[in-house]
C-alpha cells in the first residue's frame, strides 16, 4: 500500500502550514470537460476494449479481466491484518449507526376526510460506487458509500476502484466490499470507471446512479454522464 506524507501541525511554521493546506491548481474547466467527454465517447463506442486500453494507459497495468474474482476476494482477506479488520468492522458499525438514525422515513397524512397524502422513500435499484486509489487507497470511502447503499436496500451495488501495478484492487477495499455484501467489484479507475457504470460496456458494471468522493476528473465525468 502507498502511504500519505505525515505532517505534525504544531511543528510547522506559518508558510509550511499554508503549503500543506493549499489545494492543487485547477486546470481550465472547459479543457477538462473536453477531455472527459472524449474519454466517455471512447468507452461508449468500444466498451471493454477501451476500458482495458485506458487502464493500461492511466494505471500502467495490462488486464485480462476487469471484474474482481472470488479468488482475489479470498486472497485480499488473508492480507488484511486482524487489527485492521477489527478497525474496519468498528468503523462500519459507527457509520451504520449514524445513517440508520438519519434515514428518511415514509410519511402518511390524512389532510382531509378521505384524502391521504404520502411521502414514500424507495431505494435506487442499481447503484455504482467509485473508490479512488490515486495517492492512496481509500477503504474509508468504500465504507461511507456502501453502508448507506446497504441501509437503503439497493438491490444491485457495483464498486469500481483502480488497480495497482499488480492488477489488483487494494485488499482493504475488497475486505470492506465483502463485509458489506458487495460482490460486483471492477478494476477500473477515473473517467472510464464512471463511464462504464453510467452506460455499460459488456463487463456488467452498468447501473442507474453513481456515488463517489469529490475528485476533479471523477466529478467531471459524473457531470458529463448524468447532466
N, C-alpha and C positions, 0 to 999 in steps of 0.2 A: 504494500500500500504506500502511496505517496503521502508525504506529510506537509502540513502547512507551517510556515515560519512562526515561531513563538516570540511574542513581544511582551516585555514586562513594563506596563504603562508607567509606573512610578519611577522607572529607571530611564525613561526617555525625556529628552529636553523638548522645548516647545516646537522647534522645527521638525523633529522626528515624529512627534505626535500628529502634526499636520500631515506629514507624508504618509503615515500609517492609515489615517482616516480618509485620505484622498481616493476618490473613485477614478478608474481609468477614463481617459478622454473618450467621448462618444464620437464615432465617425458620423459623417453626413448621413442623415436618416434616409434620404432619397436613394443614395448609393446602396445602403443596406437593403432597402426594400427591393431594389432591382436584383441584387444578389440572391436574396431569399426566394423571390418569385421564379428566378431561373432554376434554382435547385429543385423547387417544388415541381415545376413543369417537367424536369428531367425524371423525377420519381414517378410522376403520374404517367409519363409516356412509356417508361421502360421497366417499372416495377422493381422486383427483387434484383434484377441485373444491375440497375443503377444503384440500389442500396449497397450492394457489395463493392461496387466501384468507389462510391463515396466513402465507405468505411475504410477502404484501403488508402484513399487519398487523405482523409482527415484523421483517422485513428492509427494508420500505419500497420494494419493487420489484414491478412487475407482470410476471409471466412468462407467455409463450405456451406454452413447452415447458419441462419440468423437466430433461430429460436434456441433458447437455453434448454438443454436436455435434462432428463431426470438424473442421469449420471452426474452432470455438472452441479445440479442442486445437491445431490448426496455428497459430492466432493467438497462443496462450499461449506456445508455444515461441519465437516471434520476440521476445517481451517479456522473456525470461529472458536476462540478460547471460552472456557466455562465462564470466566469473568465477564467477557464481552457479551456472551449470550444472556447472562443474568441481567446485565445493564440494559440490553435491548428490550428484554421482556418487561423490566420495570418501567422503561420509558413508554412502551406501548400501553401499559396499564394506566399510566398517568394521562397520556394523550386521549385514551378512550374515555376515561372518567370525565375529562373536560368536555369532549364533544358530545357525549351522552347527555350531559347537563344542558348543553347549548342546542341540542337537536330541536328543530321546529316541530310543533305539534299541530295536528289537524284540528280544525275548529268547526263546530256546527251550531248555528244560532237561529232560533225561530224569531225572525224580525217582526212578524205579524202572524195572526192566526192562520196556520196552514202554509206559511211562507218560510222556508228554511234556506238560509244561506250558509255555504260551506267553503272552507279553505282546506284543500286536501293536498298533502305532500306525497309525491311518488318519486322513487329513485330513478335516475337515468339508467336505462337498462345496460348500457355498454359504455365504459369509460376507459381512457388511457392516461397513464401516469408517466411523467418524464422525470427521471432521476439523473441529474448531471454527474459527471465524474471528471471534470477538467482539471482543476488544481488539486482536487482530492475527491474520492468517492463520498457520497452523501447518504448513508443509510438513514440519517435523520429525516431527510426529505422523503424517502420511501415510507417511513412511519407516518409522517404528518399528512401525506396524501392518501395512503392506503387505509389508515384507520377510519377516517370519515367515510370512505367508499364502502368499507365493510359495515359500518353502523347504518349507513343509508340503505343497504341491501341491494347494491348494484349487482346484477346477475353476472355480468362479464367484465372482468378487470384485466387490462393489458398493461404491462410495465415495460418501458424501454430505458436502457441505460448503456452508455458507451462501453465497448470492450477495451481491455488493457492490451498491451503488446503481445500477450499470450493468447489473445482472442477470448478472454473470459470476462464475465461481469464480476464486479467486486464481491467477494464471499459474504461480507456483512449485508450487502444489499439483497443478495439471494436468500440469506438467512431470514431477513425481515419478510421477504415475499412469501417464503414457505410458512413462517409463523402466522401470517395473515391470510393464508389460503389462496395466494396468487400463483397460478401455475403457468400462465402465459407471459413469459419474460423474453424479450428480444434484445440482442446485442446490437443496439442502434443508438446513435447519438445525434445531437444537433438538429438542423433543419430536416434532414432526411428521416429522422425518427418521428417528428411531428407530422410530416407529410404522409408517411406510411400509415400512421394511426388515423389520420384525417380521411384519406382517400382509399386506402387498401392497395396492396401490391401483389397479392398472391401468397404472402407469408403468413397471413392470418392475424396481422396486427391491427386491422381496422376497427374503429369504434365510433361512438357518436360525439364524445366530448373529451378534450384533453385538459389535464391539470399539470402544472409544473412550477418549479421555483422560477423566480424572475431573472432570466438571463437574456442578454440583448438579442442574440440571433434566435434563441428559442421563442422569445416574445414576438419577434418579427414574424417568424414562421407561423405561430399560432394566429396572429392577426391576419396574415395573408390567407390562411387556411379556412378561417371561420368568419372573417369580415369584422 
